[in-house]
Amino acid sequence: MQVGFKENDVVYTPYGYGVLASIGPREYIEPKEEVVQPSTEPERSDSGDKGRTDEEFEIRMRRARDQQARAEAVATSNEGAIAQPSTTTVILATVNLKWGGIVHLEERLLTKKIKFSVKTFFGTRKRFDFELDISTTVTQLKQLITEAAGEYSKSICNLRLLYPMGAVTELNVGGNSLEAYRIPDGANLLLLVQTIFAWDPSHKGSGIKVVLEISLEMMSSL
């Protein structure tokens, strides 16, 4: 369980992103289940001889009263062993969700990190899995992807991150965070790359002039 949540923190919940309005301990008392005792009074029968019926009814009544008395005696002797309602202290939070709702839930359901994957379509088409803070910016995420790409990163000059669920959203503002784009836990992002294009000085047509010293900025602007 994560700790350190405080009011006005931006958090992720099972219902989406939101702002923490309040958080604190609350006592929860398990309600004691009431046991309904069955009626011990036998039903009077209206059939047969009235005198005989009354006599049988009195016999059943005495038996019922005896059974009830024995049950009460046992209950009294075991009174100390009867389980009392348990009290549990939980940390409850109120979150104002970004889409307009309000939710009340336990602290254990709050998080500041999400897990997601990035599917690539270059090299061996690997899938990179991340678990990052929701405040991670797009620029920071692209840097992590470049590091994870290893040797293939040398041929990459531009990265495009897409979230394809519903309307396709491009994460194209470097300073924006994962939370700003409302990327959910378990999301699958797509990575499109623009690779560096260059001429081989040895294998070219006679009419092509190759400039060997060319900056990466010039290549990306082509």
N, C-alpha and C positions, 0 to 999 in steps of 0.2 A: 504493500500500500504506500502510495506517495504521501509525503508530508509537506507542510509549508504552504498550504492553500490559505489565501486570505481574501477578504472582500475586494471586489473589483478586478480580481484576476480573470483573465480569459482562459477558459478551460474547454476541454472536449468531453462530451457525454455521449451515452448511447443514442441521444436524440439530436445530436449535432453540437455546434459550437455555441458558447454562451458566456455571459459575464456573471461571476459569482456574486450574488446579492447578499447572502448571509451564510454562516457556517458555525456550528456549535454542537455540544453534546446534548443529547436528549435521552430521557429514560423511557424505555418501552416495557410495559408490563404485560406479560402473557395472560390473557383472560383465563380465569379458572372455569373449566368445563363443568357445568352443573349436571349432576346425575339425577334423572327423573325416576323416582321410586314408583314402581307399579302399585296400583291400588290393592290393598290386602283385604278389602271387604268383598266377600263373595256375593254373587248375584242371587237374589231370591227367586226361586222357581214358582210359577203360578199353576203348574200342572200337578195332578195327583191329589191325594188326600191332604187337606189343609193342615191337620194336626201333625201328620208325619212330616210334611214339608217344613213346618216350623221347627220341629225337633232337629231335623237334618241341618237346617240353616244355622241353628244355635251351635251345633257341633262344629260346623265349618268355621263359624265366627271365632270360637275358642281356639281352634287350631291356627287360624290366621293371626290372632293376637299373640299367641305363643311364639310363632315364627318371627313376628315383628319385634317382640321383646328380645329374643335371642340376637337378632340382627343388630338392634340398637346397643346391646351389651358388647358385642364384638367391635362395633364402630367406636364406642367409648374407650375401650381398652387399647385400640390402635390409633387413637386420636393424634398422638404425637408423631406417628409415622406417616400421616397423611401429607402428601406433597403440597407445599404452598406455592402460590403463583410466583414464577421467577421474574426478576427484574434485570433487564439488559440495557446497558448504556451504549448508544450508537452515536456516531457523528453524522448529523443530517445537514444537508446543504440545500439552499434555494438558488436556482440558476435562471437568469433571464436569457432565454435562447435568442440567437441572432435572428431567427425567422419570426419572432414575436411571441412565442409561447413561454410559459413559466413551468418549471419542473422542480419537484422536491425529491431528493434521492440521497442515498448514503455516500459518504466521502469516498469509499472504496471504488465507486463507479466514476469518479472524476479522474482525469488525466491531463497532463500537459505534453504528452508524447503520442505519436501515432505511428503505426506500421504501414508501409506501402511498398510497392515494387515499381521499377522502371524497366520497361521492355525496350530493347535496342534492336536495330535492324542493320547493323554494320558488323564487320568482323565475323565472329562466331555467333552473333545474335544472342548475347547473354541477357539474362534478367538480373538486375541488381535489386537487392532487398535492403530497405532502410528502416530504421526506427529513430525518428528525429523529433526534436522539440517543435511544437506547433509554431514557434516564433522563427524557425529557420527560414531564411530568405531564399528566393529563387537563385540569386547569385551564389550563395553558399552551397545550395543543392547542386548546381551545375559544376562547381569546383569539386565536390565529392564524386560526382559521376565521372569527371575527367580523370581523377585519381584512380577510380575503380577500373577505368577503361585500359589502364596500363599502357602498353606499347601502341595501341590503336589511337591513343590520345594525340600522338604526334601528327596524325593526318587530319585531325578535326580542327576546323576554324570557326564553326558556328553550331550552337546547340539550340534545338527547339523542343520544348516540353509541352505535351498536350494531355489534357484530361478529357477522355472521349465519352464520358457518361452523359446522356442527355445531349444538350447542345455542346459541341466541342469547344473547350476552353483552352486557350494557349496561355501558359504561364510566362508572359513576355515582359513583365516589369521586374527588373532585378531586385529592387528594394522591397517588393511585396513578400509577405510571409505565406507559409502554407495555410495558416488560418485565414488570411485575407482572401485566398482563393477557395476557402472552405473545402479543402481536400479531406475526405473522410478517412477514418481508420480502415485499412484493408484496400485502399484504392489501387488501381493499376494505371500508371502513367505511360505514355508512349514517348520515346525519344527519337526525334528526327535530326540528322546531322548533315552539315555541309562540309565536305572534305576539301582539302587543299588541292588545287589543280595547278600543275606546273609542267613546263616543257623539259624534255631531256636534251641537254646541249649536244649530245652525240647523235641522237636519232631524231632528226628533223629535216624538213624540206629546205632546199637551198634558199627559198624566198622568205624564210621565217627568221627573224632576229630574236634571240633569247637574251633577256636582261637577267643576269645571274643574281644581282643584288636587288631584291624586291622585298618590301616589307609585308608582314602578315596583314597589316591594315589595308594595304593596296590590294591584296588578294581577295580579302573579304568584301571589298567594295566592288569587285568585278561582277 
